[in-house]
Amino acid sequence: MNPLTWDFRTAFAAAAAMIAVFLAFAYYAQFQMGLEPCPLCILQRVAFIALFGVCLLAAVHAPTGGAGRKAYGALALLTAGTGAAIAGRHVWLQRLPADQVPDCGPGLDYMLEAFPLSKTITMLFTGSGECAKVDWTFAGLSMPEWTLVWFAMFALGALYYGFRSYAPR
């Protein structure tokens, strides 16, 4: 049951299943616990959804050639890296001293309606005061810190399973 010995399909299927559980918890936290996601939380969710899609497609396709595995590994690495960058920015905002936290900005829905996409993305990564608020922790880590940890783990997994050589069966 050592995950380092799993084949490509099993590893990517397990990653997709884990991501589905993480997304289910995010929706549970929003709709049952009343934790409203900030714009950066929503972007992290989008990154998890994209990574879920890549992992599920990789597991279903399960290419036998090295080029296919490398392509899925690179896609998963890119997606997980993007999610890690978003989560890293969120963690940075949460760690700022209170006097350096940016003012709260408009919600994501309003930004998407009122501004061009490039301006909305710039505003999202500038962050706002609501992104610096810590509403939930587990084992001393906030939700963005946990997503950063998991995006990093998925990126390492994409490298390992996408780019390792497999012995022929």
VOBA-1610 file (N, C-alpha, C; in pm, whole numbers, padded with zeros to 5 digits, always signed):
BEGIN
Met+00081-00119+00000Met+00000+00000+00000Met+00086+00126+00000Asn+00211+00112-00032Asn+00303+00225-00038Asn+00270+00312-00161Pro+00231+00438-00143Pro+00195+00523-00257Pro+00309+00543-00357Leu+00432+00528-00315Leu+00544+00546-00407Leu+00556+00431-00506Thr+00483+00322-00482Thr+00486+00209-00575Thr+00362+00204-00664Trp+00270+00298-00647Trp+00149+00298-00728Trp+00181+00323-00874Asp+00097+00267-00960Asp+00113+00296-01102Asp+00050+00433-01133Phe+00069+00476-01256Phe+00023+00608-01300Phe-00127+00627-01277Arg-00207+00532-01323Arg-00352+00543-01313Arg-00397+00552-01167Thr-00345+00467-01083Thr-00384+00466-00942Thr-00348+00597-00874Ala-00230+00649-00902Ala-00185+00773-00839Ala-00274+00891-00880Phe-00303+00902-01009Phe-00384+01015-01054Phe-00530+00999-01012Ala-00580+00875-01005Ala-00716+00852-00955Ala-00726+00889-00807Ala-00624+00852-00730Ala-00621+00887-00588Ala-00616+01039-00570Ala-00536+01106-00653Ala-00529+01252-00645Ala-00664+01314-00677Ala-00731+01265-00780Ala-00863+01317-00816Ala-00963+01295-00701Ala-00958+01179-00639Ala-01048+01150-00527Ala-01021+01243-00409Met-00893+01265-00379Met-00858+01356-00269Met-00906+01497-00298Ile-00888+01543-00420Ile-00931+01677-00457Ile-01083+01689-00446Ala-01155+01584-00485Ala-01301+01585-00472Ala-01341+01600-00325Val-01270+01534-00236Val-01298+01546-00092Val-01268+01689-00046Phe-01157+01747-00090Phe-01122+01884-00051Phe-01228+01982-00099Leu-01273+01966-00223Leu-01376+02055-00276Leu-01508+02037-00201Ala-01541+01913-00168Ala-01663+01888-00090Ala-01655+01959+00044Phe-01538+01953+00109Phe-01523+02022+00237Phe-01533+02173+00219Ala-01477+02226+00112Ala-01486+02371+00088Ala-01632+02414+00076Tyr-01711+02337+00003Tyr-01853+02370-00010Tyr-01928+02348+00121Tyr-01890+02248+00197Tyr-01948+02226+00329Tyr-01917+02346+00420Ala-01791+02390+00418Ala-01752+02504+00500Ala-01830+02629+00461Gln-01856+02644+00332Gln-01929+02762+00285Gln-02078+02753+00321Phe-02141+02642+00287Phe-02287+02636+00298Phe-02338+02583+00432Gln-02257+02508+00506Gln-02302+02456+00634Gln-02239+02529+00752Met-02114+02568+00738Met-02044+02637+00846Met-02055+02788+00833Gly-02103+02836+00719Gly-02122+02980+00700Gly-01994+03058+00671Leu-01889+02992+00625Leu-01764+03061+00594Leu-01767+03107+00449Glu-01784+03236+00428Glu-01789+03290+00292Glu-01649+03297+00233Pro-01629+03242+00114Pro-01496+03246+00053Pro-01463+03386+00000Cys-01340+03426+00020Cys-01293+03553-00036Cys-01253+03529-00182Pro-01221+03634-00257Pro-01183+03614-00397Pro-01065+03518-00418Leu-00964+03524-00332Leu-00851+03431-00347Leu-00891+03287-00314Cys-00985+03270-00221Cys-01036+03135-00193Cys-01105+03079-00315Ile-01181+03162-00383Ile-01252+03118-00503Ile-01152+03079-00611Leu-01046+03158-00627Leu-00943+03123-00725Leu-00874+02991-00691Gln-00850+02967-00562Gln-00791+02839-00523Gln-00886+02724-00554Arg-01015+02747-00536Arg-01114+02647-00572Arg-01111+02616-00720Val-01101+02722-00801Val-01093+02704-00946Val-00969+02622-00982Ala-00857+02651-00915Ala-00734+02575-00941Ala-00752+02428-00902Phe-00820+02403-00790Phe-00846+02264-00751Phe-00938+02194-00851Ile-01038+02266-00902Ile-01128+02208-01002Ile-01050+02173-01129Ala-00963+02263-01172Ala-00881+02237-01291Ala-00788+02118-01267Leu-00727+02113-01150Leu-00638+02001-01117Leu-00717+01870-01110Phe-00837+01875-01056Phe-00924+01757-01054Phe-00949+01707-01196Gly-00979+01799-01286Gly-01003+01762-01426Gly-00882+01696-01490Val-00764+01753-01467Val-00641+01696-01523Val-00616+01557-01466Cys-00629+01543-01334Cys-00603+01413-01270Cys-00704+01308-01313Leu-00830+01346-01323Leu-00932+01251-01365Leu-00909+01206-01509Leu-00880+01302-01596Leu-00852+01268-01736Leu-00728+01179-01747Ala-00624+01209-01669Ala-00503+01127-01670Ala-00532+00985-01622Ala-00615+00973-01518Ala-00647+00841-01465Ala-00731+00760-01564Val-00824+00825-01630Val-00909+00755-01725Val-00829+00715-01849His-00748+00808-01898His-00668+00781-02018His-00554+00683-01990Ala-00484+00704-01879Ala-00371+00620-01837Ala-00279+00584-01952Pro-00210+00683-02009Pro-00124+00654-02123Pro-00012+00557-02086Thr+00022+00472-02180Thr+00129+00376-02154Thr+00264+00430-02196Gly+00265+00528-02284Gly+00391+00586-02330Gly+00439+00697-02239Gly+00568+00718-02241Gly+00628+00821-02158Gly+00584+00961-02195Ala+00560+00988-02324Ala+00521+01122-02367Ala+00385+01161-02310Gly+00290+01068-02310Gly+00158+01095-02254Gly+00164+01120-02105Arg+00241+01039-02037Arg+00255+01057-01892Arg+00322+01190-01859Lys+00422+01224-01937Lys+00491+01352-01915Lys+00398+01470-01943Ala+00313+01456-02045Ala+00219+01564-02077Ala+00120+01584-01962Tyr+00064+01475-01910Tyr-00027+01487-01795Tyr+00047+01536-01671Gly+00169+01487-01651Gly+00248+01534-01537Gly+00276+01683-01546Ala+00310+01731-01667Ala+00337+01874-01685Ala+00211+01957-01665Leu+00098+01909-01717Leu-00029+01980-01698Leu-00066+01986-01550Ala-00053+01874-01480Ala-00084+01871-01338Ala+00013+01960-01260Leu+00140+01958-01298Leu+00240+02043-01232Leu+00208+02191-01253Leu+00172+02227-01374Leu+00137+02367-01403Leu+00014+02409-01324Thr-00087+02325-01320Thr-00210+02358-01248Thr-00185+02366-01098Ala-00114+02269-01044Ala-00083+02271-00901Ala+00008+02388-00866Gly+00101+02421-00955Gly+00189+02536-00931Gly+00113+02667-00931Thr+00016+02679-01020Thr-00069+02798-01022Thr-00149+02808-00893Gly-00207+02696-00851Gly-00281+02695-00725Gly-00192+02729-00607Ala-00070+02678-00608Ala+00024+02708-00499Ala+00061+02856-00498Ala+00075+02915-00615Ala+00106+03059-00622Ala-00009+03141-00564Ile-00132+03104-00598Ile-00249+03175-00545Ile-00257+03157-00393Ala-00240+03033-00347Ala-00245+03005-00204Ala-00131+03075-00131Gly-00013+03079-00193Gly+00101+03148-00133Gly+00074+03296-00114Arg+00013+03357-00214Arg-00024+03499-00203Arg-00125+03518-00091His-00220+03427-00080His-00322+03435+00025His-00259+03422+00164Val-00169+03326+00177Val-00099+03308+00305Val-00018+03432+00339Trp+00047+03490+00240Trp+00126+03612+00263Trp+00035+03724+00315Leu-00082+03740+00254Leu-00176+03842+00301Leu-00221+03815+00444Gln-00243+03687+00477Gln-00286+03654+00613Gln-00177+03678+00716Arg-00053+03673+00674Arg+00060+03690+00766Arg+00104+03835+00780Leu+00045+03926+00702Leu+00082+04067+00713Leu+00042+04123+00849Pro+00121+04215+00902Pro+00078+04285+01023Pro-00053+04360+00995Ala-00135+04376+01096Ala-00269+04436+01080Ala-00264+04574+01014Asp-00161+04653+01043Asp-00154+04788+00986Asp-00114+04789+00838Gln-00070+04674+00785Gln-00029+04666+00645Gln-00129+04592+00556Val-00237+04545+00616Val-00339+04473+00538Val-00410+04573+00447Pro-00424+04540+00317Pro-00493+04632+00227Pro-00640+04646+00264Asp-00700+04758+00220Asp-00842+04780+00244Asp-00924+04674+00172Cys-01043+04649+00224Cys-01133+04554+00159Cys-01180+04612+00026Gly-01183+04526-00073Gly-01228+04567-00205Gly-01365+04511-00235Pro-01412+04533-00356Pro-01543+04479-00393Pro-01537+04327-00407Gly-01652+04263-00407Gly-01660+04118-00422Gly-01625+04075-00564Leu-01597+03948-00579Leu-01556+03894-00709Leu-01666+03911-00814Asp-01791+03888-00776Asp-01902+03903-00872Asp-01906+04044-00929Tyr-01894+04141-00841Tyr-01896+04281-00887Tyr-01777+04311-00977Met-01659+04265-00937Met-01539+04292-01017Met-01551+04234-01157Leu-01605+04111-01168Leu-01620+04048-01299Leu-01721+04123-01387Glu-01823+04181-01325Glu-01923+04256-01400Glu-01875+04396-01437Ala-01800+04460-01350Ala-01767+04601-01367Ala-01633+04626-01436Phe-01542+04531-01432Phe-01407+04556-01483Phe-01371+04453-01589Pro-01278+04489-01677Pro-01226+04388-01771Pro-01152+04279-01693Leu-01140+04161-01755Leu-01078+04047-01688Leu-00937+04077-01641Ser-00858+04148-01722Ser-00719+04179-01682Ser-00716+04265-01556Lys-00806+04360-01545Lys-00813+04447-01426Lys-00861+04366-01306Thr-00959+04278-01328Thr-01010+04194-01220Thr-00899+04105-01165Ile-00820+04043-01252Ile-00711+03957-01207Ile-00608+04037-01128Thr-00574+04156-01178Thr-00480+04242-01105Thr-00534+04276-00967Met-00662+04309-00960Met-00723+04343-00831Met-00725+04222-00737Leu-00751+04104-00793Leu-00755+03983-00710Leu-00620+03958-00645Phe-00513+03970-00724Phe-00381+03940-00669Phe-00325+04052-00584Thr-00384+04170-00594Thr-00346+04277-00501Thr-00397+04239-00363Gly-00510+04171-00361Gly-00566+04124-00236Gly-00650+04232-00170Ser-00721+04191-00068Ser-00802+04284+00006Ser-00802+04242+00152Gly-00862+04325+00235Gly-00865+04297+00378Gly-00939+04169+00411Glu-01043+04137+00332Glu-01118+04015+00361Glu-01033+03890+00338Cys-00934+03897+00249Cys-00847+03783+00224Cys-00748+03760+00338Ala-00727+03862+00420Ala-00632+03851+00531Ala-00697+03792+00656Lys-00827+03783+00657Lys-00899+03733+00774Lys-00889+03580+00782Val-00859+03529+00900Val-00852+03384+00923Val-00978+03343+00998Asp-01065+03268+00929Asp-01191+03225+00989Asp-01186+03083+01043Trp-01093+03003+00994Trp-01092+02860+01025Trp-00948+02813+01032Thr-00918+02728+01130Thr-00786+02665+01137Thr-00804+02518+01175Phe-00708+02440+01135Phe-00700+02300+01174Phe-00553+02269+01196Ala-00520+02217+01313Ala-00382+02185+01350Ala-00292+02308+01335Gly-00346+02424+01363Gly-00268+02547+01362Gly-00250+02612+01226Leu-00307+02552+01120Leu-00294+02609+00986Leu-00430+02656+00936Ser-00430+02770+00868Ser-00553+02821+00808Ser-00584+02744+00680Met-00702+02765+00626Met-00741+02695+00504Met-00645+02726+00388Pro-00605+02853+00365Pro-00508+02878+00258Pro-00372+02810+00282Glu-00333+02800+00408Glu-00207+02730+00438Glu-00219+02581+00404Trp-00334+02522+00434Trp-00356+02382+00399Trp-00359+02364+00248Thr-00424+02457+00178Thr-00428+02442+00032Thr-00289+02457-00027Leu-00208+02544+00030Leu-00069+02558-00016Leu+00007+02427+00003Val-00009+02366+00119Val+00057+02237+00146Val+00012+02133+00044Trp-00119+02124+00020Trp-00169+02022-00071Trp-00134+02051-00217Phe-00136+02177-00257Phe-00092+02206-00393Phe+00054+02167-00412Ala+00137+02192-00311Ala+00278+02152-00319Ala+00291+02000-00327Met+00211+01928-00248Met+00214+01782-00252Met+00170+01729-00390Phe+00066+01789-00445Phe+00019+01747-00578Phe+00122+01780-00685Ala+00191+01891-00671Ala+00297+01926-00767Ala+00410+01823-00760Leu+00450+01786-00640Leu+00554+01683-00626Leu+00507+01550-00683Gly+00381+01516-00658Gly+00325+01392-00713Gly+00322+01395-00865Ala+00289+01510-00923Ala+00287+01522-01069Ala+00426+01500-01125Leu+00527+01555-01058Leu+00665+01534-01102Leu+00703+01386-01092Tyr+00671+01327-00978Tyr+00711+01189-00954Tyr+00641+01092-01049Tyr+00510+01098-01053Tyr+00435+01001-01134Tyr+00435+01034-01283Gly+00449+01161-01318Gly+00450+01198-01457Gly+00584+01179-01526Phe+00692+01186-01447Phe+00824+01187-01509Phe+00914+01071-01467Arg+00866+00983-01381Arg+00951+00868-01346Arg+00942+00764-01455Ser+01041+00677-01459Ser+01036+00569-01558Ser+00966+00450-01494Tyr+00883+00386-01571Tyr+00807+00270-01524Tyr+00868+00145-01585Ala+00879+00043-01504Ala+00929-00086-01553Ala+00820-00150-01639Pro+00858-00207-01752Pro+00757-00273-01835Pro+00698-00394-01763Arg+00569-00418-01788Arg+00501-00532-01724Arg+00484-00643-01821
//
